[in-house]
Every structure is written in structure tokens, then in C-alpha cells.
Amino acid sequence: MGLEPDAKVEEAGGEHPPALRATPFEGGLVGALRAIPFAGGYFRIAGASERGARLFFAACASTSMLIVLLIFLFLFKEAVPFVSKPGLSDLAGTRWVPVSFQHELFGILPLVLGSLLVTLLASVLAIPFGVGAAIYIAELARPAEREFLKPCIEMLAAIPSVVLGFFGLVVLAPLVKAVFHLSTGLTALSGAILLALMAAPTIISIAEDAIRSVPRSYREASLAMGATHMQTVWKVTTPAALSGIVAAVMLGMGRVVGETMAVLMVTGNAAMMTLSPFDSVRTMTATIAAEMGEVTFGSTHYQALFWVGITLLFATFILNMVAQRVLRKYQRS
């Protein structure tokens, strides 16, 4: 009888020759089964890394929520004593006279109205200009023009607000006074023009990116149907990028609402009830910036300033909620 292959190997020296020795990667099903422990260890390490990354990102998100909560708690902690004396009803007044030898008044309505007036005027000026400039740069400008305009817009966004405030104080306010024949150029209109100049780069940059992200096939299909280039821009490209344009507008308005130094320098800082753009006004941000550094810690004036900050914070949250609803609406459509 002939020897079996294993017996022949044993007679030859007791070991399989190297050519017959199976490795974990070369032995077919047996090699794959042998490789399973190594793969299991790899997947265990990968799973642990994924869990660690998940915990890290969850901690980052939780930290941001915790910071917002702590800000709310701090504001309410400092503002709550105002509720008992003199009372929240004083905040609904129409006069802001926090320092007086006779009777202090803490009505924040002039501050709210001033902030609303400047924000609306700035939005009316910045939105058409910003969206129009974004459409021109994205769809109509030649490549050389685009390469020149984009850095200029980004440079404008990088200018500090205090520098723009000096520009408004020295150049813009006298110009407004001369053009409209006013007694002073420090008006709500001056602040609105300056804020529109500050918000425009944000609107232009984000809206231009949104318009350029519209698929090229949309434009080609419109042109193939016989539409002109301008018809394609207004009827196809702009509606397709509307959600991004709305986001740009909301971010620009957020910049306007939160701005402090520019409005502090050019709006006149007169806390009065007015809807005229040619009158001096005082905004909530300017009030906090101008008075918080000089107020007595823990005084009624100090507490009233925190209520101004709470009002401003709620206004910002409402603006963000409206922006999210509008974005969801346009994304669904």
C-alpha cells in the first residue's frame, strides 16, 4: 500500500514544506477562520474609537447648551431683585431716565423702539443691495470681475466695527446732515446706513455661495427650453437658491441686531419714542455698552440693564426661531 500524503510528509522530516504551509491569508476557508480573532480585535478597537468620538461630540453639543443655560441663569439672577422693587411695570414705561435726583425711570420701550427702527431701516437697505450684488457676482460678472470683487467684499467684512463707527461719525453723519438739511447727522438713518454697510458682506458672501451651488443642469435645461440668461437667473437659479439666500439674510439681520459700537457712535443716543429715521435714537446694545461700566453694582439701574439684556436675548432667540421656520419652509418647497 502507498503512504498517505501526511505519512509521506512525516517520513520526509515531520513538517510540511513551506509551499504546503497555509497562512491566515492564503489558506482559503481555514485561513479566513484563523483570521477572525485578529479581525474581531480590530473591530473592537474601531467600535471603541467610534463610541469615544460619539461621546466627544455629544459633550461638545451639551457644553454649548450648558453655556446658553448658564447665561440665562446669570442674567435672571442679577435681574430678579428688580421684580420686587420697583417692579416689572416700570420697564413698560416710555422714558429711560436711570439717573435722576427726583425720580428714576426705567422704561425700556424707547430702547426697544430704537433698536427696531434701526434694524428695519438697515434691513431695507442691506437686503436688496446684498442679494443683488450676490446675483451679479455669481451669474453675471466676468471671471476677472469676480476675482476682484470677492476679496474686496471679504476685506470689508474684516474691518472692525469701531473703525466703521469712526467713518460714520466723521464722514457719514455730516453727509446725512447736509443732504437732508437736519440739525444733526447723528440719527437713526445714519446708524441704519452704517449697519447696512456692515451686514452687506455677510449677505453677499453666503448668498453668492448658495447661488453658485445650484446645479448647472438647471441652467442648461432652462436655456434649452428657450429662456434667456436673465430669465434663467430670475426664474430658475434664484428660486433654487432661495433657502440659502434666506439664511444669508437672517445672518445679516443677526449682525445688525447685535452690533454695538457703530450705533453707539452715530445714532445720537437719545432715548425717545420716535418712528422718524431723521431723529436721534438709542438702541438696547448701545445702552448696555454706555452705562454698564459706570453703574453701581447691585443698584436698581444695574438690575434694569440686565432686563435690557434679557429683552435683547429674547429678541435674538425669536429671530433665530423665525429664521429656522422660514428655512424649513423653503427647503420643503
C-alpha positions as CSV (number, residue, x, y, z in Angstrom):
1,M,0.0,0.0,0.0
2,G,1.2,3.5,-0.8
3,L,1.7,6.0,2.0
4,E,-0.9,8.8,2.6
5,P,0.3,12.3,1.9
6,D,0.6,13.2,5.6
7,A,2.5,9.9,6.3
8,K,4.9,10.8,3.4
9,V,5.5,14.2,4.9
10,E,6.2,12.6,8.4
11,E,8.8,10.3,6.8
12,A,10.4,13.2,5.0
13,G,11.1,15.1,8.2
14,G,7.8,15.6,10.2
15,E,7.0,19.1,8.9
16,H,5.0,20.4,6.0
17,P,7.2,22.1,3.4
18,P,6.9,25.9,3.2
19,A,4.9,25.6,-0.1
20,L,2.3,23.5,1.6
21,R,2.0,25.5,4.8
22,A,-1.2,27.5,5.0
23,T,-1.2,31.1,6.3
24,P,-4.2,33.0,7.7
25,F,-4.5,34.9,4.4
26,E,-3.7,32.1,2.0
27,G,-5.5,29.0,3.4
28,G,-8.9,29.6,2.0
29,L,-11.7,28.9,4.5
30,V,-9.3,27.7,7.1
31,G,-7.2,30.9,6.8
32,A,-10.3,33.1,7.0
33,L,-11.4,31.3,10.2
34,R,-7.9,31.7,11.6
35,A,-8.0,35.5,10.8
36,I,-11.3,36.0,12.6
37,P,-9.7,36.7,16.1
38,F,-7.5,39.4,14.5
39,A,-10.5,41.0,12.8
40,G,-12.5,40.8,16.0
41,G,-9.8,42.7,17.8
42,Y,-9.7,45.3,15.1
43,F,-13.4,45.8,15.1
44,R,-13.4,46.1,18.9
45,I,-10.8,48.9,18.7
46,A,-12.8,50.6,15.9
47,G,-16.0,50.3,17.9
48,A,-14.4,51.8,21.0
49,S,-13.0,54.7,18.9
50,E,-16.4,55.3,17.4
51,R,-18.0,55.4,20.8
52,G,-15.3,57.7,22.1
53,A,-15.9,60.1,19.1
54,R,-19.6,60.0,19.7
55,L,-19.2,60.8,23.4
56,F,-16.8,63.7,22.5
57,F,-19.2,65.3,20.0
58,A,-22.1,64.8,22.4
59,A,-20.1,66.6,25.1
60,C,-19.4,69.5,22.7
61,A,-23.1,69.8,21.9
62,S,-24.0,69.6,25.6
63,T,-21.4,72.2,26.5
64,S,-22.9,74.7,24.1
65,M,-26.3,74.1,25.6
66,L,-25.0,74.4,29.1
67,I,-23.3,77.7,28.3
68,V,-26.6,79.1,27.0
69,L,-28.4,77.9,30.1
70,L,-25.7,79.4,32.4
71,I,-26.0,82.8,30.5
72,F,-29.8,82.7,31.1
73,L,-29.3,81.9,34.8
74,F,-26.8,84.6,35.3
75,L,-28.9,87.2,33.6
76,F,-32.0,86.3,35.7
77,K,-30.0,86.0,38.9
78,E,-28.9,89.6,38.6
79,A,-32.2,90.9,37.3
80,V,-34.7,89.2,39.7
81,P,-34.4,91.8,42.5
82,F,-35.8,94.4,40.2
83,V,-39.2,92.4,40.3
84,S,-39.9,93.3,43.9
85,K,-38.7,96.9,43.8
86,P,-39.5,98.9,41.8
87,G,-41.4,96.2,39.8
88,L,-41.6,95.0,36.2
89,S,-44.3,97.5,35.4
90,D,-41.6,100.2,35.4
91,L,-40.0,98.5,32.4
92,A,-43.1,99.2,30.3
93,G,-42.6,102.9,30.6
94,T,-41.8,105.3,27.8
95,R,-39.0,107.2,29.4
96,W,-35.5,105.9,30.2
97,V,-34.0,108.2,32.9
98,P,-31.9,105.9,35.1
99,V,-30.0,108.7,36.9
100,S,-32.2,111.5,38.5
101,F,-32.2,113.4,41.7
102,Q,-36.1,113.3,41.7
103,H,-37.4,110.1,40.3
104,E,-35.6,107.4,38.3
105,L,-37.4,106.0,35.3
106,F,-36.5,102.7,33.7
107,G,-38.9,102.4,30.7
108,I,-37.2,100.3,28.0
109,L,-39.8,100.9,25.3
110,P,-37.7,103.8,23.7
111,L,-34.7,101.4,23.6
112,V,-36.7,98.6,22.0
113,L,-38.3,101.0,19.5
114,G,-34.9,102.5,18.6
115,S,-33.4,99.0,18.1
116,L,-36.4,98.0,16.0
117,L,-36.3,101.2,13.9
118,V,-32.5,100.9,13.1
119,T,-32.8,97.2,12.4
120,L,-35.7,97.6,10.0
121,L,-34.0,100.5,8.1
122,A,-30.8,98.6,7.9
123,S,-32.5,95.5,6.6
124,V,-34.4,97.5,3.9
125,L,-31.1,98.9,2.7
126,A,-28.9,95.8,3.1
127,I,-31.1,93.1,1.7
128,P,-31.8,94.4,-1.8
129,F,-28.2,95.5,-2.2
130,G,-26.7,92.3,-0.8
131,V,-28.9,89.9,-2.8
132,G,-28.5,91.9,-6.0
133,A,-24.7,92.0,-5.6
134,A,-24.6,88.3,-4.9
135,I,-26.6,87.5,-8.1
136,Y,-24.3,89.8,-10.1
137,I,-21.1,88.2,-8.8
138,A,-22.4,84.6,-9.2
139,E,-24.2,84.8,-12.5
140,L,-23.4,88.0,-14.5
141,A,-19.9,89.1,-13.6
142,R,-16.9,88.1,-15.7
143,P,-14.3,85.9,-14.0
144,A,-11.9,88.8,-13.7
145,E,-14.6,91.0,-12.1
146,R,-15.4,88.1,-9.7
147,E,-11.8,87.7,-8.7
148,F,-11.6,91.4,-7.9
149,L,-14.9,91.8,-6.1
150,K,-14.8,88.8,-3.8
151,P,-11.6,89.9,-1.9
152,C,-12.9,93.4,-1.6
153,I,-16.2,92.2,-0.1
154,E,-14.3,89.9,2.3
155,M,-12.0,92.8,3.3
156,L,-15.0,95.0,4.0
157,A,-16.3,92.3,6.4
158,A,-13.0,92.2,8.2
159,I,-13.0,95.9,9.1
160,P,-13.6,96.4,12.9
161,S,-16.9,97.9,13.8
162,V,-15.2,100.7,15.8
163,V,-13.3,101.8,12.6
164,L,-16.6,101.9,10.7
165,G,-18.1,103.9,13.6
166,F,-15.3,106.5,13.2
167,F,-16.1,106.6,9.4
168,G,-19.8,107.1,10.2
169,L,-19.0,109.8,12.7
170,V,-16.6,111.8,10.6
171,V,-18.0,111.2,7.0
172,L,-21.5,109.7,7.0
173,A,-23.1,111.8,9.7
174,P,-22.1,115.2,8.2
175,L,-23.2,113.9,4.8
176,V,-26.7,113.0,6.1
177,K,-26.9,116.3,7.8
178,A,-26.1,118.2,4.7
179,V,-28.3,116.2,2.3
180,F,-31.4,116.2,4.4
181,H,-30.9,119.7,6.0
182,L,-31.0,118.4,9.6
183,S,-29.8,120.0,12.8
184,T,-27.6,116.9,13.4
185,G,-26.4,114.0,11.4
186,L,-26.4,111.6,14.4
187,T,-29.8,110.0,13.5
188,A,-31.4,106.6,13.1
189,L,-30.8,106.8,9.4
190,S,-27.0,107.3,9.8
191,G,-26.9,104.2,12.1
192,A,-29.0,102.2,9.6
193,I,-26.8,103.1,6.7
194,L,-23.7,102.1,8.6
195,L,-25.2,98.8,9.8
196,A,-26.3,98.0,6.2
197,L,-22.7,98.5,5.2
198,M,-21.6,96.1,7.9
199,A,-24.3,93.4,7.1
200,A,-23.9,93.5,3.3
201,P,-20.7,91.5,3.1
202,T,-22.3,88.7,5.1
203,I,-25.4,88.6,2.9
204,I,-23.3,88.8,-0.3
205,S,-20.9,86.1,0.6
206,I,-23.4,83.5,1.8
207,A,-26.0,84.3,-0.9
208,E,-23.4,84.1,-3.6
209,D,-22.2,80.7,-2.4
210,A,-25.8,79.5,-2.4
211,I,-26.4,80.7,-5.9
212,R,-23.2,79.1,-7.3
213,S,-24.2,75.8,-5.6
214,V,-27.3,75.4,-7.8
215,P,-26.6,72.5,-10.2
216,R,-25.5,73.5,-13.7
217,S,-28.1,71.2,-15.2
218,Y,-30.9,73.6,-14.0
219,R,-29.4,76.5,-16.1
220,E,-28.8,74.3,-19.1
221,A,-32.3,72.9,-19.0
222,S,-33.8,76.5,-18.8
223,L,-31.6,77.7,-21.7
224,A,-32.5,74.6,-23.7
225,M,-36.2,75.5,-23.3
226,G,-35.5,78.9,-25.0
227,A,-35.2,81.1,-21.9
228,T,-32.8,84.0,-21.9
229,H,-29.9,84.2,-19.5
230,M,-31.7,86.9,-17.4
231,Q,-34.9,84.8,-17.4
232,T,-32.9,81.8,-16.2
233,V,-31.3,83.9,-13.4
234,W,-34.6,85.2,-12.1
235,K,-37.0,82.3,-12.8
236,V,-34.7,79.3,-12.2
237,T,-31.4,79.9,-10.4
238,T,-32.6,82.4,-7.8
239,P,-35.7,80.4,-6.7
240,A,-33.5,77.2,-6.5
241,A,-31.1,79.0,-4.1
242,L,-33.8,80.7,-2.1
243,S,-33.2,78.8,1.1
244,G,-29.5,79.8,1.1
245,I,-30.4,83.4,0.3
246,V,-32.9,83.5,3.2
247,A,-30.2,82.1,5.5
248,A,-27.8,84.8,4.4
249,V,-30.5,87.5,5.1
250,M,-31.2,86.1,8.5
251,L,-27.5,86.0,9.4
252,G,-27.1,89.6,8.2
253,M,-30.0,90.7,10.3
254,G,-28.4,89.0,13.3
255,R,-25.3,91.0,12.7
256,V,-27.4,94.2,12.7
257,V,-29.3,93.4,15.9
258,G,-26.2,92.6,17.9
259,E,-24.0,95.5,16.7
260,T,-22.9,97.9,19.5
261,M,-20.1,100.3,18.8
262,A,-21.2,101.6,15.4
263,V,-24.7,102.5,16.6
264,L,-23.3,103.9,19.8
265,M,-21.2,106.4,17.8
266,V,-23.6,107.6,15.1
267,T,-27.2,107.3,16.3
268,G,-27.2,110.2,18.8
269,N,-28.1,108.1,21.9
270,A,-31.3,109.9,22.6
271,A,-33.8,107.6,24.4
272,M,-37.0,108.9,22.9
273,M,-40.2,107.4,21.3
274,T,-40.0,108.1,17.6
275,L,-40.5,106.4,14.3
276,S,-38.8,109.0,12.2
277,P,-35.4,108.0,10.7
278,F,-34.2,111.6,11.0
279,D,-34.4,111.6,14.8
280,S,-31.7,110.5,17.2
281,V,-32.4,107.2,18.9
282,R,-30.8,104.8,21.4
283,T,-30.6,101.1,21.0
284,M,-30.5,98.4,23.6
285,T,-27.0,97.3,22.8
286,A,-25.7,100.9,22.9
287,T,-27.4,101.4,26.3
288,I,-25.7,98.4,27.9
289,A,-22.3,99.4,26.4
290,A,-22.6,103.0,27.5
291,E,-23.9,102.6,31.0
292,M,-22.8,99.2,32.4
293,G,-19.2,100.4,33.0
294,E,-20.3,103.3,35.2
295,V,-23.3,101.9,37.1
296,T,-23.2,100.9,40.8
297,F,-23.0,97.2,41.3
298,G,-26.3,95.8,42.6
299,S,-28.2,99.0,42.2
300,T,-31.7,99.4,40.6
301,H,-30.0,100.8,37.5
302,Y,-27.7,97.8,37.3
303,Q,-30.7,95.4,37.5
304,A,-32.6,97.3,34.9
305,L,-29.7,97.0,32.5
306,F,-29.8,93.2,32.9
307,W,-33.5,93.3,32.0
308,V,-32.5,95.2,28.8
309,G,-30.0,92.4,28.1
310,I,-32.7,89.7,28.7
311,T,-35.0,91.5,26.3
312,L,-32.3,91.6,23.7
313,L,-31.5,87.9,24.2
314,F,-35.2,87.0,23.7
315,A,-35.4,89.1,20.6
316,T,-32.3,87.3,19.2
317,F,-33.9,83.9,20.0
318,I,-37.2,84.9,18.3
319,L,-35.2,86.0,15.2
320,N,-33.4,82.6,15.2
321,M,-36.7,80.7,15.5
322,V,-38.3,82.7,12.7
323,A,-35.2,82.0,10.5
324,Q,-35.4,78.3,11.2
325,R,-39.1,78.2,10.3
326,V,-38.5,80.1,7.1
327,L,-35.6,77.9,6.1
328,R,-37.6,74.7,6.7
329,K,-40.5,76.1,4.7
330,Y,-38.3,77.0,1.7
331,Q,-36.4,73.7,1.9
332,R,-39.7,71.7,1.7
333,S,-40.9,73.8,-1.2
